[in-house]
Amino acid sequence: MRLKILSNGTWKVLAEADSHGVCELEAVLVAYYQSKQYRAAVVGFKALWDRIPLDGPRRLGTDLYHCVDADHGIYEFIKGDLRLYCFEAKGRLVVYSHVDKKSTQKTRARDKQRAI
């Protein structure tokens, strides 16, 4: 698996990329940005991941970032009804998995499994 650095500092924010450096997560977020309904959420995610390198994700507060699977260390960022799933790795890395629309109160098992 190749990882692309999305933001860098004391903490690094990464996402999976293909062999050409194309990041599916970025493409999905660009598609959401094209929709007026989700534009603010995408801008909010970008603002969050720009803050992570300075202080780490846990300084954002549980209303924006919280654990959804303690056994596997899966977290989600929250902006509107969009959820960005991730995990922390090797100390000061946050690796994004995927983004999805939240349709239920409880985090769906398929979203947890995909992040794992």
Z-matrix of the N, CA and C atoms (Angstrom, degrees):
N
C 1 1.442
C 2 1.526 1 108.52
N 3 1.334 2 116.44 1 133.78
C 4 1.458 3 122.19 2 174.51
C 5 1.518 4 108.37 3 -98.51
N 6 1.307 5 115.13 4 145.15
C 7 1.457 6 120.19 5 178.36
C 8 1.527 7 109.32 6 -121.07
N 9 1.313 8 114.98 7 141.26
C 10 1.457 9 122.10 8 178.08
C 11 1.526 10 108.21 9 -108.51
N 12 1.319 11 116.91 10 133.33
C 13 1.460 12 121.15 11 177.96
C 14 1.530 13 108.00 12 -80.02
N 15 1.334 14 115.30 13 121.69
C 16 1.457 15 121.10 14 178.77
C 17 1.529 16 111.57 15 -96.71
N 18 1.329 17 115.73 16 -28.37
C 19 1.454 18 121.43 17 179.40
C 20 1.528 19 107.14 18 -157.97
N 21 1.341 20 116.59 19 143.76
C 22 1.456 21 119.62 20 -170.91
C 23 1.523 22 110.61 21 -138.19
N 24 1.314 23 115.66 22 139.97
C 25 1.457 24 123.12 23 177.96
C 26 1.508 25 107.77 24 -179.67
N 27 1.327 26 117.95 25 -141.59
C 28 1.457 27 121.65 26 174.65
C 29 1.527 28 109.09 27 -58.88
N 30 1.328 29 115.71 28 -38.88
C 31 1.464 30 123.36 29 172.08
C 32 1.524 31 107.77 30 -108.18
N 33 1.318 32 117.21 31 148.17
C 34 1.462 33 122.01 32 174.24
C 35 1.523 34 109.35 33 -111.00
N 36 1.323 35 115.73 34 141.70
C 37 1.455 36 122.68 35 175.09
C 38 1.523 37 106.81 36 -110.38
N 39 1.342 38 116.42 37 123.23
C 40 1.461 39 122.42 38 -174.40
C 41 1.516 40 111.25 39 -127.98
N 42 1.316 41 115.23 40 158.64
C 43 1.460 42 121.20 41 172.93
C 44 1.523 43 107.79 42 -146.68
N 45 1.317 44 115.68 43 154.49
C 46 1.459 45 121.17 44 -179.40
C 47 1.523 46 110.39 45 -66.37
N 48 1.328 47 115.51 46 140.76
C 49 1.465 48 122.26 47 177.48
C 50 1.520 49 108.68 48 -133.16
N 51 1.328 50 116.24 49 153.69
C 52 1.458 51 119.41 50 177.54
C 53 1.531 52 109.71 51 -81.07
N 54 1.314 53 117.35 52 -176.82
C 55 1.463 54 122.02 53 -175.67
C 56 1.527 55 113.02 54 -64.36
N 57 1.329 56 117.43 55 -15.45
C 58 1.460 57 122.07 56 178.39
C 59 1.533 58 112.04 57 -98.69
N 60 1.333 59 116.43 58 3.70
C 61 1.451 60 121.15 59 179.73
C 62 1.519 61 114.41 60 84.29
N 63 1.339 62 116.70 61 8.36
C 64 1.465 63 120.56 62 179.55
C 65 1.527 64 108.97 63 -81.82
N 66 1.315 65 115.27 64 128.08
C 67 1.456 66 122.24 65 -177.24
C 68 1.529 67 109.07 66 -103.33
N 69 1.331 68 116.78 67 115.62
C 70 1.461 69 121.47 68 -179.53
C 71 1.524 70 111.72 69 -60.45
N 72 1.325 71 117.20 70 -38.86
C 73 1.455 72 121.18 71 179.90
C 74 1.529 73 110.95 72 -59.45
N 75 1.325 74 116.67 73 -44.50
C 76 1.459 75 119.46 74 178.27
C 77 1.524 76 111.15 75 -62.11
N 78 1.333 77 116.76 76 -41.01
C 79 1.461 78 120.68 77 179.35
C 80 1.530 79 111.30 78 -62.68
N 81 1.316 80 116.65 79 -41.48
C 82 1.468 81 120.87 80 178.77
C 83 1.530 82 110.11 81 -65.15
N 84 1.323 83 116.78 82 -42.31
C 85 1.460 84 119.72 83 178.99
C 86 1.532 85 111.76 84 -65.84
N 87 1.318 86 117.36 85 -36.97
C 88 1.472 87 120.42 86 175.71
C 89 1.527 88 109.56 87 -62.28
N 90 1.325 89 116.78 88 -41.11
C 91 1.469 90 120.06 89 178.28
C 92 1.525 91 110.99 90 -63.66
N 93 1.326 92 118.00 91 -42.91
C 94 1.464 93 120.92 92 177.08
C 95 1.532 94 110.30 93 -64.04
N 96 1.322 95 117.11 94 -37.30
C 97 1.459 96 121.36 95 -179.39
C 98 1.532 97 111.29 96 -61.79
N 99 1.307 98 117.20 97 -30.77
C 100 1.460 99 121.59 98 179.97
C 101 1.527 100 111.72 99 -66.10
N 102 1.313 101 116.78 100 -21.92
C 103 1.463 102 121.89 101 178.59
C 104 1.528 103 109.65 102 -89.72
N 105 1.315 104 117.76 103 126.63
C 106 1.466 105 120.96 104 179.31
C 107 1.528 106 111.00 105 -58.48
N 108 1.326 107 116.21 106 -31.89
C 109 1.462 108 121.12 107 -178.81
C 110 1.528 109 112.21 108 -62.22
N 111 1.341 110 118.08 109 -34.76
C 112 1.461 111 121.58 110 -173.84
C 113 1.527 112 114.06 111 -110.95
N 114 1.318 113 117.42 112 -0.42
C 115 1.472 114 120.51 113 -176.34
C 116 1.535 115 111.43 114 -57.09
N 117 1.311 116 117.94 115 -46.68
C 118 1.469 117 121.24 116 -178.39
C 119 1.529 118 111.04 117 -63.30
N 120 1.323 119 117.43 118 -37.51
C 121 1.467 120 120.67 119 178.90
C 122 1.523 121 110.89 120 -64.59
N 123 1.321 122 117.28 121 -42.72
C 124 1.473 123 120.81 122 179.50
C 125 1.526 124 110.35 123 -64.65
N 126 1.330 125 116.97 124 -43.32
C 127 1.464 126 120.46 125 176.71
C 128 1.532 127 109.58 126 -61.30
N 129 1.331 128 116.84 127 -38.60
C 130 1.457 129 121.18 128 177.52
C 131 1.514 130 113.14 129 -64.25
N 132 1.341 131 117.04 130 -41.54
C 133 1.471 132 120.06 131 176.52
C 134 1.527 133 110.26 132 -60.58
N 135 1.311 134 116.56 133 -43.53
C 136 1.474 135 120.52 134 179.74
C 137 1.529 136 110.15 135 -61.66
N 138 1.323 137 116.72 136 -41.75
C 139 1.464 138 120.19 137 178.31
C 140 1.528 139 111.01 138 -63.13
N 141 1.333 140 116.41 139 -39.07
C 142 1.469 141 119.96 140 178.28
C 143 1.515 142 110.96 141 -64.90
N 144 1.349 143 116.70 142 -47.60
C 145 1.459 144 116.08 143 -175.84
C 146 1.515 145 112.05 144 -72.18
N 147 1.326 146 118.51 145 -15.30
C 148 1.468 147 120.72 146 171.87
C 149 1.526 148 111.51 147 -77.21
N 150 1.337 149 117.68 148 -23.39
C 151 1.467 150 121.72 149 178.11
C 152 1.529 151 112.52 150 -83.08
N 153 1.316 152 117.68 151 -26.81
C 154 1.468 153 121.62 152 -174.88
C 155 1.535 154 112.91 153 -58.88
N 156 1.345 155 120.07 154 -45.17
C 157 1.468 156 118.74 155 -177.32
C 158 1.524 157 114.57 156 -58.45
N 159 1.305 158 117.56 157 -24.39
C 160 1.461 159 120.58 158 -178.75
C 161 1.520 160 112.66 159 -81.98
N 162 1.335 161 116.94 160 -47.94
C 163 1.463 162 121.14 161 -170.76
C 164 1.519 163 114.72 162 -120.33
N 165 1.321 164 118.89 163 -9.57
C 166 1.458 165 121.35 164 -173.34
C 167 1.516 166 110.42 165 86.85
N 168 1.316 167 117.62 166 161.28
C 169 1.463 168 120.96 167 -174.16
C 170 1.528 169 114.66 168 -72.40
N 171 1.299 170 118.23 169 -28.33
C 172 1.469 171 119.80 170 -174.10
C 173 1.519 172 112.97 171 -72.66
N 174 1.304 173 117.39 172 -14.06
C 175 1.471 174 121.58 173 176.64
C 176 1.527 175 111.74 174 -78.11
N 177 1.330 176 117.37 175 -6.25
C 178 1.458 177 121.30 176 -178.92
C 179 1.520 178 112.75 177 -77.33
N 180 1.314 179 117.58 178 -21.02
C 181 1.457 180 121.74 179 -178.27
C 182 1.514 181 111.78 180 94.13
N 183 1.323 182 115.91 181 153.57
C 184 1.458 183 121.06 182 -174.32
C 185 1.523 184 113.90 183 -71.97
N 186 1.320 185 117.87 184 -15.92
C 187 1.462 186 118.81 185 176.50
C 188 1.529 187 111.32 186 -73.38
N 189 1.333 188 117.70 187 -21.29
C 190 1.464 189 122.18 188 179.48
C 191 1.529 190 113.17 189 -107.87
N 192 1.334 191 116.80 190 -26.48
C 193 1.468 192 121.54 191 -173.36
C 194 1.516 193 108.21 192 -148.47
N 195 1.330 194 117.02 193 118.66
C 196 1.459 195 118.19 194 178.30
C 197 1.530 196 111.04 195 -151.18
N 198 1.316 197 114.34 196 161.78
C 199 1.457 198 122.46 197 -177.89
C 200 1.525 199 110.05 198 -77.74
N 201 1.343 200 116.15 199 132.21
C 202 1.468 201 120.64 200 176.82
C 203 1.526 202 111.37 201 -113.15
N 204 1.335 203 117.50 202 -11.34
C 205 1.463 204 121.74 203 176.74
C 206 1.524 205 108.14 204 -151.05
N 207 1.328 206 116.11 205 95.45
C 208 1.463 207 121.28 206 -176.67
C 209 1.520 208 112.40 207 -66.00
N 210 1.331 209 118.27 208 -33.28
C 211 1.460 210 121.21 209 -179.20
C 212 1.529 211 112.23 210 -61.76
N 213 1.332 212 116.81 211 -34.90
C 214 1.463 213 121.22 212 -177.16
C 215 1.527 214 112.93 213 -112.78
N 216 1.327 215 117.22 214 0.83
C 217 1.459 216 120.99 215 178.17
C 218 1.517 217 114.17 216 66.35
N 219 1.323 218 117.11 217 39.81
C 220 1.463 219 121.82 218 179.84
C 221 1.531 220 108.24 219 -93.82
N 222 1.314 221 115.46 220 131.55
C 223 1.455 222 122.59 221 -179.76
C 224 1.521 223 109.73 222 -120.79
N 225 1.339 224 115.37 223 163.21
C 226 1.452 225 119.06 224 173.58
C 227 1.521 226 109.53 225 -135.39
N 228 1.340 227 114.39 226 141.39
C 229 1.452 228 122.73 227 169.33
C 230 1.518 229 106.19 228 -93.79
N 231 1.321 230 116.45 229 143.82
C 232 1.456 231 121.24 230 -175.27
C 233 1.522 232 109.54 231 -121.48
N 234 1.313 233 116.28 232 127.12
C 235 1.460 234 123.19 233 171.32
C 236 1.512 235 107.10 234 -144.58
N 237 1.332 236 116.91 235 110.81
C 238 1.460 237 120.49 236 -176.74
C 239 1.509 238 109.62 237 60.11
N 240 1.327 239 117.49 238 -130.90
C 241 1.469 240 119.50 239 176.96
C 242 1.525 241 112.22 240 -100.90
N 243 1.337 242 116.92 241 14.78
C 244 1.467 243 120.37 242 173.88
C 245 1.521 244 109.41 243 -96.80
N 246 1.316 245 114.89 244 143.29
C 247 1.459 246 122.08 245 177.81
C 248 1.523 247 108.46 246 -127.01
N 249 1.325 248 116.24 247 131.70
C 250 1.453 249 122.14 248 177.67
C 251 1.527 250 106.45 249 -111.91
N 252 1.322 251 116.50 250 115.84
C 253 1.466 252 122.30 251 -175.32
C 254 1.515 253 110.28 252 -92.40
N 255 1.335 254 115.24 253 143.85
C 256 1.454 255 119.94 254 -177.48
C 257 1.529 256 110.07 255 -157.51
N 258 1.320 257 114.72 256 177.57
C 259 1.452 258 121.49 257 172.16
C 260 1.517 259 108.05 258 -145.81
N 261 1.318 260 116.01 259 158.02
C 262 1.453 261 121.59 260 176.67
C 263 1.522 262 107.48 261 -96.68
N 264 1.325 263 115.95 262 142.43
C 265 1.462 264 120.04 263 -177.22
C 266 1.525 265 110.49 264 -138.97
N 267 1.304 266 115.70 265 141.70
C 268 1.469 267 123.29 266 173.44
C 269 1.518 268 114.25 267 44.02
N 270 1.295 269 115.71 268 51.92
C 271 1.454 270 119.85 269 172.81
C 272 1.503 271 116.12 270 87.38
N 273 1.298 272 118.31 271 -78.33
C 274 1.456 273 120.90 272 -171.41
C 275 1.526 274 112.93 273 -122.08
N 276 1.317 275 116.13 274 41.77
C 277 1.456 276 121.80 275 176.55
C 278 1.518 277 109.70 276 -122.23
N 279 1.314 278 116.39 277 138.02
C 280 1.456 279 121.97 278 170.31
C 281 1.518 280 105.23 279 -118.68
N 282 1.327 281 116.24 280 120.41
C 283 1.461 282 121.30 281 -178.39
C 284 1.519 283 108.24 282 -110.48
N 285 1.336 284 115.49 283 118.25
C 286 1.459 285 120.69 284 179.09
C 287 1.516 286 109.83 285 -77.69
N 288 1.301 287 115.61 286 140.09
C 289 1.454 288 122.46 287 178.42
C 290 1.526 289 110.73 288 -99.48
N 291 1.332 290 116.02 289 -64.24
C 292 1.468 291 120.40 290 -176.48
C 293 1.519 292 110.08 291 -164.03
N 294 1.318 293 115.07 292 169.75
C 295 1.462 294 121.84 293 177.26
C 296 1.519 295 107.80 294 -123.49
N 297 1.340 296 115.52 295 144.76
C 298 1.455 297 119.78 296 -178.44
C 299 1.524 298 108.92 297 -151.47
N 300 1.320 299 115.78 298 159.86
C 301 1.458 300 120.73 299 174.66
C 302 1.521 301 108.86 300 -82.99
N 303 1.297 302 115.66 301 135.67
C 304 1.458 303 121.25 302 177.92
C 305 1.521 304 108.30 303 -82.63
N 306 1.330 305 116.15 304 125.75
C 307 1.463 306 118.94 305 -178.78
C 308 1.533 307 112.45 306 -119.90
N 309 1.331 308 116.29 307 -8.22
C 310 1.459 309 120.49 308 179.49
C 311 1.524 310 108.93 309 -135.92
N 312 1.307 311 117.24 310 166.91
C 313 1.459 312 121.68 311 177.58
C 314 1.523 313 111.14 312 -67.01
N 315 1.312 314 116.32 313 -39.83
C 316 1.458 315 121.97 314 -175.95
C 317 1.532 316 109.90 315 -92.71
N 318 1.327 317 115.92 316 143.69
C 319 1.460 318 120.11 317 176.94
C 320 1.518 319 108.95 318 -66.05
N 321 1.318 320 115.84 319 129.46
C 322 1.459 321 120.35 320 -177.47
C 323 1.529 322 111.25 321 -69.80
N 324 1.315 323 116.15 322 144.53
C 325 1.463 324 122.12 323 -179.99
C 326 1.524 325 110.80 324 -60.04
N 327 1.323 326 118.28 325 -35.90
C 328 1.473 327 120.11 326 -178.81
C 329 1.524 328 111.21 327 -65.64
N 330 1.342 329 117.57 328 -32.65
C 331 1.467 330 119.53 329 177.49
C 332 1.524 331 111.11 330 -70.79
N 333 1.320 332 116.54 331 -40.30
C 334 1.468 333 119.55 332 175.81
C 335 1.516 334 110.33 333 -62.57
N 336 1.322 335 116.86 334 -45.78
C 337 1.462 336 121.06 335 -177.66
C 338 1.519 337 111.52 336 -63.79
N 339 1.312 338 117.42 337 -40.23
C 340 1.453 339 120.78 338 179.71
C 341 1.546 340 110.13 339 -62.85
N 342 1.314 341 117.04 340 -40.48
C 343 1.468 342 120.53 341 178.85
C 344 1.532 343 111.40 342 -67.58
N 345 1.325 344 116.11 343 -36.10
C 346 1.471 345 120.24 344 178.54
C 347 1.516 346 109.63 345 -64.60
